[in-house]
């Protein structure tokens, strides 16, 4: 289909250090594990599949269809390799492409995403490509198109579960979801470490506004609040 390149077979060798799972990935998987009953039998999509570990977790929880999209070919190949190795190859489908384009016209029971949404300009940080790190000046360069396109890809009763930095204006995300008729709730809030390298590149306006509110410093160590957000008509307790 236009805008996608299905990957029929994984590469034999894939360099994956830059795709290593992060604290964001861990928190996302934690929330998915806590609601495993709603994953069994689901058709799922991950936008920005990276290493493929979130799709692997969903497969282990009983999802019947695993679809992943990433803009980087290495990420798609790494995901395909992992899913094949874990026995999920027969129910997996991976595409290299830009966000919603590879799945145009399709709907899923569950959509997950850990998109780059740190407020900084595109730059490689800690061995990760800009496409795996930077979310633009306000952190929303990918969040906004994801949220506006979400309603067209959720099955009736479907939902999305995504990572969302607290300093990226959760209110705007709630308003964008509401504009599509989708309630939003915070399923989990935790702290994640912000390295000095990332902190030095953080948009100054965001840092000044959020320092001491959603960004917490203890001597040389800095942590930011991270939300795992659930969006969809079937979401209970949304506001």
N, C-alpha and C positions, 0 to 999 in steps of 0.2 A: 504494500500500500504506500502512497506517497508519503515522503518524510520519514520513512523507517527503513532499516536494513536488518531483517531478521538474521539471527545467528544460529545456523543449523548445528554447528559443532564447536566446542570450546577449543581454544588454542592449547597446544601441549604445554607451553611454558608461558606464564604471565607474570610480569613484575607487579607485585601487589603491596609493597611496603607503604606507599602513599594512600592505599585504600584501607589501612588498618581501622578497625572499629574504634569509635570514640566513646566518651561518657554520654554523648547524645544518643548514640546507638544503644548503649546499655539501658538508658532510661526508657527509650521507645520500646525495646523488647520487654522490659519489666512490665509496662502497662499492657502490652499484648498478652503476656503470660497470665496476667491477673484476670483477663476476660476471655480465656481460652474457649469457653463454650460457644461463643459467638463466631469463632473462627472456623470451627469444624464444618466442612462442606462449602466454604466460601470461595468465591472467585476473587482473587486479590491482585492488585497492581501496586508496584512501588515505583514512584517517580524519583529518579536519582538513586539507582540501586547499588552503586558503589561496589563493595566487595561481594554483595549478594547475601550477607549474613542475615539480614532481616527477612528476606524471602525464605531463607533456609529455616529460620525459626517458625515462620508461618506454615511452611510445609510440615514441619515436625508437629505443629499444633492441629493439623488436619485439614488445611486448605486444599481444595481439589484442583485449583488452577492458579499457577504462579506466573505473573507477567511482570517484567521489569523493563524500565527505560532509563537510559543514561546517555549523556551527550558525549562521553568519552569511550572510545572503543576498548581501551584496556579494562575499564570497569565492566563493560558488557561481557567481555571474554572471561574475566575473573568470576563474575556471577554465574555464568554458564558452567564454568569448570567446577565451582563449589557445588552447585545444585546437582550436576551430573554425579559427582563423587559421592554425594549423600543420598543418591537414589531418587531424586526428584526430577530427573531429566525428562521423563515422559510427560510430566504435567507442567513443564516450564516453557516459557516463551520470552526471549530477550530481544530488545530492539535498541539500536543506536540512533538517537534522534533527540529533538528538542521538546522536552516536557510532554505536552498533550498531542503533538503532531503524530507520533507513531501509533496512537490509539484513538484517532479521530473516529467519532461515531460509535464508540464502544463504551459499555458501562460495566461497573464492577461492584461487588458487595462490600468490599473493603479496599480503601486506598491509603497507603502509608507513604510518608515522605520525611526525610531528614535533609532538607535542602540547605545549601549554603545561605546563611542569613546573619552572618556577623557583619556589623556596620563598618565596612572599610572598603576602599577601592580595590579592584582586582590585583592581586599579587600572590606569588607563591609563598606559603607560610609553612614552616616545619616539614618541608618535603611534599606538601599537598599542592596540587595545581590550583590556580585561582578559581577554576570551576568547581573545586571541592572545598573552598574556603570563604570567598568573599561574597557578600550580599549587596554591594553597592553602599553609597554614603549613609543610607538609612536602614540598611539591612533587608530591604523589602523588594529588591529587584527581581527575585524569583517568587517570594511569598505572594505578592499581589497577583501575578498572572496565574499562579496555582489556585488561589482562592476564587478568582473570578471564573476560572474554567471548571472548577470542581463539580458544580451542579450538573453539568452536561455529561459527566462520566460516572455518576453514582446510580446504581440500580435503585428501584423503589425500596425504601427501608435501609439503604446503604449508608455507610459512614466513612469518614476519614480520621486517621490518627497521625498527628504530625508533631515534630519538634518545633518549639517556638521560643526564642530568647525573650525574656520578660522585658528587656530594654528595646524591643522592636515594635512597640506600640500595639499591645494586645487589643486595645479598643478599636483600632483601625481594622484589625483582622476580624473582630466580632461584627463590625459594621459591614464589611465586605461580604461576610458569610450571610448576614441577615438580609442583605440586598438580594441574595439568591434564595431566600426563604429557608436558610440552614441555620439552626441553633448551634451554639458553640459553648463548650464547657472545658475547664481545666481539669484534666484527670490526675495530674501529678505535678508538683513543683519541687525541684531539687536544685542544689548548687553545683556548678561546674567550674573547674579551674580555668582561669584565663592567663595564658603565658605572657611574660613581659613582651615577647615579640609581637603577639596579637594586640596587647593593650596599647603599645606604642603606635599602632596603625589604626586604632579605633577612631572613628569620626569624633572630633573634639566636641562638637555640639551634643552628641549623644552621651559621651562620657561625662561632661559637666552636668547634664540634666539628671543622669541616673546614678552618679557616684553617691553612695550612702543610701540609695533607695533600692535599686535592684542590683547594684554593683557594690561589693563589700570588700574592703581592703584590711588585711591584717599584716602589718609590716610590709615585707616585700611580696606578699602573696595576695592575689586578687581572685575573687570568685564572682560569678554572675548567676543570677537566678534563671533557671531553665524550666519552661512549662512543657508538658506533653498535653496537647490539645486534641479534643475529640469534636468532630463536626458532622452533623447530619440530622435528618428528621427523626431518627430513632434514638437520638442521644437523650438520655434522661438527666434531669437536673440542669439543663443548659440554661444559660442566661447571658 
